Amino acid sequence: MNILKFFTAGSVDDGKSTLIGRLLYDTDSILADQLEALQSSNRKNDDGTIDLAILTDGLRAEREQGITIDVAYKYFQTDKRKFIIADTPGHIQYTRNMVTGASTANLAIILIDARNGVVEQTIRHSYLVSLLGIKHIVVCINKMDMVDYSQDVYNSIIEKYKVLAQQLKLVDVNYIPVSALKGDNIVQNSERMDWYEGESLLHFLEKVDTDSLEKSTLARMPVQWVIRPQTEALHDYRGYAGRVLSGTFNLNDKVTVLPSGASSIVEKIEFFDQTPDAAHAGQSVIIHLKDDVDISRGDTIVNASALPQESKLIEADLCWMDGRALDTSITYLIQHNSKVTKCKISEILHKVDINTLEKHSAEEFKLNDIGRVIVKTADALAFDLYDDNRANGSAILVDSRTNLTVGALMFRAAVE
Amino acid sequence: MSTYNFDYLDELEAEAIHILREVAGQFEKPALLFSGGKDSITLVRLAEKAFRPGKFPFPLVHIDTGHNFQETIDYRDQMIERIGERLIVGSVQESINQGKVVEQKGKNASRNALQTVTLLDTIAKYEFDACIGGARRDEEKARAKERIFSVRDEFGQWDPKRQRPELWNIYNGKIHKGENVRVFPISNWTELDVWNYIRRENIELPSIYFSHEREVITRNGQLMAASPFLNMDDEDIVFRKQVRFRTVGDMSCTAAVESEAILIDDIITEISASKISERGARMDDKVSEAAMEDRKKGGYF
């Protein structure tokens, strides 16, 4: 059994919280006391049934306004998989939360209201999904109950969406007609849409294979911490602790340490009381090298035969996440895995209007703006392109005046 | 590409170890908050996996309400002995003696809320800049929205509307002097995940987690351990019952559940079938619908 992390994009009106509530409810993931709290709450649907959206509306401020203002994580499990849902709001002012939720997801659910079809926010959400490199997409045409479960309505919406998917180069797009409110095609296949021959949403989520499209084979491990017990028994012990971002390290592999460029060989891999022959993507291990090289936190151990790019000048997509606009004259901190260095945004190449996907030049970069920039870093970064290796192709910007995370960066090219 | 067995517990474990090592790398004076409960016991095992054969780069800190189950304190002391790490105890009784907090009165009096003051004092005294805790997002709806690195101001307050975006697996631990960060490495675990992990790793737990016979009373529809710490009167009828505890907190606010579960397998079966979520056995959450949100804003863990 493994974990599928997915996120949902859609607005309040698309019934997104209801969809998640429905998944939790129908998989029996709501416990009795939570259900009791739900029932005692005075929010009910028109027909008197429980308003499932309350399950994901966590904060009082949200319940008062009836909207979702932040990323909420929800968990459920079937006998096939464990699921982690990032529930993110769909209003334009909360683009930053959507980017946050999408950054750790392997799959995105895009909700479309069957009555409205592909609208401006569908374009916005789909663009963000493509920007964040999510390869698997499920387009849920929701509220089918409001259009008499019409196959024609469904078909005309997916025809329109296919054009958008092509434009955005989305890879794996799947379509499911649902009614979150009534439970059609969420867990069980709906009898009210016998024209639909595909799977229910849950069955699809249970079996979708996200590994094959996403896992990079480039072996990378940023060093987080150097373990040196310095006891008598372990006098010469020196282990490099980190999580393998991507690829595999095997014993005796030739590796390079960046930024120094020193080369060595994997002598031993440790995981607590085990000494495995290999360390794979996702595993947190300790690596020992044959040679005595100077390595500290922020360095990256990589496969010597597939080196990352190294540059102090990188072209990247930037999503701005702070109320205070980008200032190209000041120095920010850039955090790329365990490496932190100073940087400037030396140039804004263009901004993207996420409703029309048009690019235009810009002087200003404000909250929720997205576009292409040039980042100039104090120390060179050892990175891969985001599309090749998400984990080593992303970074955050930190404003050292406030210490807030102000930007998300996806590396697109090294500038020659 | 070679295939390897990396299941959901391995993935959760690897994520938690990564987070613990980020704490070690990013902070000057971190601490691990240890309650004696199963979640913080799990954190200790994860810290062993993150840092052995080295020492932990942080001490363990226990905020002792003075109303703990003796079994928890015994467990704590034995564990510290076994792992050979430093333990710092912050005492709520001392905060009361110093007049910093006042003992609650009435039938539902509990020291749970008083812990916050002792915790903040302990953080200030030792100048901790990061406190690792065992909270999980599945516990409660306010927690579902909290970051893994959660910044608190110098009053320990959490501001849900000013949370830093947390992207990919990159954790921003930069703070100003006086602020500190609460770090939750097992945010993405559910109660069942923790139990399955404890079973897999063969981790020993305080005995109160398992079924035992105990003197209890009924309070607000829940079974409470009869103890000198609980304000009881003539209306409270003490009786014996086969029970266990699903969380380990202050004796005055942790309810028991009727249970015959004597093995971890029994507990897992029980939880899988259970219809009361874990925090449902904590009376302190029931005060108002937004109880947890209010307490967190006030500096509670």
Interface residues (C-beta under 8 A of the other chain):
Chain A: M1 N2 I3 L31 A32 D33 Q34 A37 S41 T56 D57 G58 L59 R60 A61 I69 D70 V71 A72 Y73 K74 Y75 Q77 R81 K82 I84 R96 N97 V99 T100 S103 T104 K215 T217 Q224 W225 I227 R228 P229 L234 Y237 A241 G242 R243 T248 F271 F272 A278 H280 G282 Q283 S284 R297 M321 L333 Q335 H336 N337 S338 R390 A391 S394 A395 I396 V398 S400 N403 L404 T405 A408
Chain B: M1 S2 Y4 F6 D7 Y8 D10 E11 L12 E13 A14 E15 I17 H18 R21 E22 A24 G25 E48 K49 A50 F51 R52 P53 G54 K55 P57 R137 D138 K141 A142 A144 K145 P160 K161 Q163 R164 P165 E166 L167 W168 N169 I170 N172 K174 I175 H176 S187 N188 T190 L192 D193 S274 K275 I276 S277 G280 E289 A290 E293
